[in-house]
Amino acid sequence: MPGDSFERNYFQQLSRLSAAFALISDTALLTLGGSLKRREILSGQMADALSHLYLGSAVMKRYHHQGRKPADHSLVAWSMAHNLHGAEESLTKFLANFPYRPVAWALKLLVFPWGRRVAPPNAKMTMEVANLLL
């Protein structure tokens, strides 16, 4: 398991959102069945959430395998804020559009009991990354 708290925090958030994705997608398949495929907005939002989770995992894997360089912290922080926020946003939109409202409310209470927790990258983070890239 990852050593420092910087890395551990992101792995915990990825695990939490991955579990939320699994619960929401399993529930959607149980309630909607094959009609989920025809509901393109819903399936698109799940695809967006999955792609953000995948990209976040790829960022953390690369950071871990490249030796956890402190110089990469701002790049990792920006990437993870972007991907974790995007995954939360996609899951929230999915629940907002889910046709069975009582099921959507129950899932929202289970997945986001205190609301959304990840903010998008702020201007300071973006400037740090821009300066590194320039």
C-alpha positions as CSV (number, residue, x, y, z in Angstrom):
1,M,0.0,0.0,0.0
2,P,1.2,3.5,-0.7
3,G,3.4,5.1,1.9
4,D,2.8,8.8,2.3
5,S,-0.5,10.5,3.2
6,F,-0.5,12.5,-0.1
7,E,-0.7,9.3,-2.1
8,R,-2.9,7.4,0.4
9,N,-5.6,10.2,0.4
10,Y,-6.0,9.9,-3.4
11,F,-6.1,6.1,-3.3
12,Q,-8.8,6.3,-0.6
13,Q,-10.9,8.7,-2.7
14,L,-10.5,6.5,-5.8
15,S,-11.6,3.5,-3.8
16,R,-14.6,5.3,-2.4
17,L,-15.7,6.5,-5.8
18,S,-15.0,3.1,-7.4
19,A,-17.3,1.5,-4.8
20,A,-19.9,4.1,-5.4
21,F,-19.7,3.5,-9.2
22,A,-20.1,-0.3,-8.6
23,L,-23.1,0.2,-6.4
24,I,-24.8,2.6,-8.7
25,S,-24.1,0.6,-11.9
26,D,-25.3,-2.7,-10.2
27,T,-28.5,-1.0,-9.0
28,A,-29.0,0.6,-12.5
29,L,-28.7,-2.8,-14.1
30,L,-31.0,-4.4,-11.6
31,T,-33.7,-1.8,-12.0
32,L,-33.4,-0.8,-15.7
33,G,-32.0,-4.0,-17.2
34,G,-31.4,-3.9,-20.9
35,S,-33.2,-0.5,-21.2
36,L,-30.1,1.1,-19.7
37,K,-28.4,0.7,-23.1
38,R,-31.2,2.7,-24.8
39,R,-31.0,5.5,-22.2
40,E,-28.0,7.1,-23.8
41,I,-27.7,10.0,-21.4
42,L,-27.5,7.6,-18.4
43,S,-25.1,5.3,-20.0
44,G,-23.0,8.2,-21.1
45,Q,-22.8,9.6,-17.6
46,M,-21.7,6.2,-16.3
47,A,-19.0,6.1,-19.1
48,D,-17.8,9.6,-18.1
49,A,-17.5,8.5,-14.4
50,L,-15.7,5.3,-15.4
51,S,-13.2,7.2,-17.6
52,H,-12.4,9.7,-14.8
53,L,-11.8,6.9,-12.4
54,Y,-9.6,5.1,-14.9
55,L,-7.6,8.2,-15.6
56,G,-7.2,8.9,-11.9
57,S,-6.0,5.4,-11.4
58,A,-3.5,5.8,-14.3
59,V,-2.2,9.0,-12.8
60,M,-1.6,7.4,-9.4
61,K,0.0,4.3,-11.0
62,R,2.4,6.4,-12.9
63,Y,3.2,8.6,-9.9
64,H,3.9,5.5,-7.8
65,H,6.0,3.7,-10.4
66,Q,8.0,6.8,-11.3
67,G,9.3,7.0,-7.7
68,R,6.9,9.4,-6.1
69,K,8.9,12.5,-6.9
70,P,8.0,15.6,-4.9
71,A,8.4,17.7,-8.1
72,D,5.3,15.8,-9.5
73,H,3.0,16.7,-6.5
74,S,1.4,19.7,-8.2
75,L,0.8,17.7,-11.4
76,V,-0.7,14.8,-9.5
77,A,-2.8,17.1,-7.3
78,W,-4.3,18.9,-10.3
79,S,-4.9,15.7,-12.2
80,M,-6.6,14.0,-9.2
81,A,-8.7,17.0,-8.4
82,H,-9.9,17.1,-12.0
83,N,-10.6,13.4,-12.3
84,L,-12.2,12.9,-8.8
85,H,-14.4,16.0,-9.2
86,G,-15.3,14.7,-12.7
87,A,-16.3,11.3,-11.4
88,E,-18.4,12.8,-8.6
89,E,-20.1,15.1,-11.0
90,S,-20.9,12.3,-13.5
91,L,-22.3,10.1,-10.7
92,T,-24.3,13.0,-9.4
93,K,-25.8,13.8,-12.8
94,F,-26.6,10.1,-13.3
95,L,-28.5,10.1,-10.0
96,A,-30.3,13.3,-11.0
97,N,-31.5,11.7,-14.2
98,F,-32.3,8.3,-12.9
99,P,-35.9,7.5,-13.6
100,Y,-36.8,5.7,-10.4
101,R,-36.7,8.7,-8.0
102,P,-36.9,6.7,-4.6
103,V,-34.0,4.5,-5.8
104,A,-32.0,7.6,-6.8
105,W,-32.6,9.3,-3.4
106,A,-31.5,6.1,-1.6
107,L,-28.4,5.8,-3.7
108,K,-27.6,9.5,-3.2
109,L,-27.9,9.1,0.6
110,L,-25.6,6.0,0.5
111,V,-23.0,7.4,-1.9
112,F,-22.9,11.1,-1.0
113,P,-24.3,11.3,2.6
114,W,-22.5,14.6,3.2
115,G,-22.7,15.8,-0.3
116,R,-20.0,16.0,-2.9
117,R,-16.5,16.1,-1.3
118,V,-14.1,16.9,-4.1
119,A,-13.6,20.4,-5.5
120,P,-12.3,21.0,-9.0
121,P,-8.7,22.3,-9.4
122,N,-8.5,25.9,-8.3
123,A,-6.7,28.7,-10.0
124,K,-3.6,28.4,-7.8
125,M,-3.2,24.7,-8.7
126,T,-3.8,25.5,-12.4
127,M,-1.1,28.2,-12.3
128,E,1.4,25.9,-10.7
129,V,0.9,23.3,-13.3
130,A,1.0,25.9,-16.1
131,N,4.3,27.3,-14.8
132,L,5.7,23.7,-14.6
133,L,4.7,23.0,-18.1
134,L,6.1,26.3,-19.5
